[in-house]
């Protein structure tokens, strides 16, 4: 599994040779992207003798946590030549609001001091 970040999205790439679309489920909930599925065993005939099996078969599940600033409704997944790609778009970044500072007329000229008074 590879996870790369672009300016506008995260791209998750997973090699899943031999896994059909019907055997794959992808969910995204509370920032957790989950990929699960099943790779079925190749059926060998009774006339074949298997000498070695190095490929893995069976169910698999993989979950990764993504940042919360993604657009969950816009996630797209596609597969080609045994490679699954999941595009997770980032939400538009929140722009900070610039606050203009103005000189106040009330505080521009300090109040005159009172003559002859004492302070306690």
C-alpha positions as CSV (number, residue, x, y, z in Angstrom):
1,X,0.0,0.0,0.0
2,X,1.3,3.4,-1.0
3,X,-0.2,6.7,0.3
4,X,0.8,9.9,-1.5
5,X,-0.3,13.4,-0.9
6,X,-1.0,15.9,-3.7
7,X,-2.1,19.5,-3.3
8,X,-5.7,18.7,-3.8
9,X,-6.0,15.0,-2.7
10,X,-4.5,11.9,-1.1
11,X,-3.9,8.9,-3.4
12,X,-4.0,5.4,-1.9
13,X,-2.6,2.7,-4.2
14,X,-2.9,-1.0,-3.4
15,X,-1.8,-4.0,-5.5
16,X,-4.6,-6.5,-5.5
17,X,-3.9,-9.0,-8.4
18,X,-6.6,-11.6,-8.7
19,X,-9.2,-9.7,-6.6
20,X,-12.3,-8.9,-8.5
21,X,-14.5,-5.8,-8.0
22,X,-17.2,-8.0,-6.5
23,X,-14.8,-9.3,-3.9
24,X,-13.8,-5.8,-2.7
25,X,-15.3,-3.4,-0.2
26,X,-14.1,0.1,0.6
27,X,-15.6,2.2,3.4
28,X,-14.7,5.6,5.0
29,X,-16.1,6.5,8.4
30,X,-14.8,8.9,11.1
31,X,-11.5,9.5,9.2
32,X,-10.8,5.7,8.8
33,X,-10.5,4.3,5.3
34,X,-11.0,0.6,5.2
35,X,-10.2,-1.7,2.3
36,X,-11.4,-5.3,2.7
37,X,-12.0,-8.2,0.4
38,X,-11.1,-11.8,-0.5
39,X,-8.7,-13.4,-2.9
40,X,-10.0,-16.8,-3.9
41,X,-7.8,-19.8,-4.3
42,X,-7.1,-20.9,-7.8
43,X,-8.8,-24.2,-8.5
44,X,-6.4,-27.0,-9.5
45,X,-7.7,-30.0,-11.2
46,X,-7.2,-33.5,-9.6
47,X,-4.8,-34.3,-12.4
48,X,-2.4,-31.5,-11.3
49,X,0.2,-31.9,-8.6
50,X,1.0,-28.6,-6.8
51,X,4.7,-28.3,-5.9
52,X,4.7,-24.8,-4.4
53,X,2.1,-22.1,-3.5
54,X,3.5,-18.7,-2.7
55,X,0.5,-16.6,-3.4
56,X,-1.8,-15.6,-0.5
57,X,-5.4,-16.4,-0.6
58,X,-8.3,-15.6,1.7
59,X,-9.8,-12.5,3.4
60,X,-7.9,-9.3,4.0
61,X,-8.6,-6.1,5.7
62,X,-6.5,-2.9,5.8
63,X,-7.4,0.3,7.6
64,X,-5.7,3.7,7.5
65,X,-6.5,6.9,9.3
66,X,-6.7,10.0,7.1
67,X,-6.8,13.6,8.2
68,X,-10.3,15.0,8.9
69,X,-10.2,17.7,6.2
70,X,-11.2,15.4,3.4
71,X,-14.4,15.4,1.3
72,X,-15.8,11.9,2.1
73,X,-18.7,12.2,-0.4
74,X,-16.2,12.7,-3.3
75,X,-13.9,9.7,-2.7
76,X,-13.4,7.7,-5.9
77,X,-12.0,4.2,-6.4
78,X,-10.8,2.5,-9.6
79,X,-8.9,-0.6,-10.5
80,X,-6.8,-1.5,-13.5
81,X,-4.4,-4.4,-14.1
82,X,-4.7,-5.5,-10.5
83,X,-3.9,-2.1,-9.0
84,X,-6.5,-0.3,-6.9
85,X,-6.4,3.5,-6.7
86,X,-8.5,5.5,-4.2
87,X,-8.6,9.2,-4.7
88,X,-9.5,11.1,-1.5
89,X,-10.0,14.8,-2.3
90,X,-9.1,17.4,0.4
91,X,-11.7,19.8,1.6
92,X,-11.1,23.4,0.4
93,X,-8.8,25.0,2.9
94,X,-10.4,27.4,5.3
95,X,-9.1,30.9,4.6
96,X,-8.2,32.9,7.6
97,X,-10.2,36.1,7.9
98,X,-8.0,39.2,8.0
99,X,-9.2,41.7,10.5
100,X,-8.4,45.3,9.7
101,X,-7.2,47.4,12.6
102,X,-8.5,51.0,12.7
103,X,-7.4,53.8,15.0
104,X,-10.3,54.7,17.3
105,X,-11.2,58.4,17.7
106,X,-12.0,57.7,21.4
107,X,-8.5,56.7,22.2
108,X,-6.7,58.8,19.6
109,X,-6.3,61.8,22.0
110,X,-5.9,61.0,25.7
111,X,-8.3,62.7,28.1
112,X,-6.9,65.8,29.7
113,X,-5.8,65.5,33.3
114,X,-7.9,67.2,36.0
115,X,-6.0,70.0,37.6
116,X,-6.0,70.5,41.3
117,X,-7.4,67.0,42.1
118,X,-5.8,64.4,44.2
119,X,-6.0,60.7,43.7
120,X,-6.3,58.2,46.5
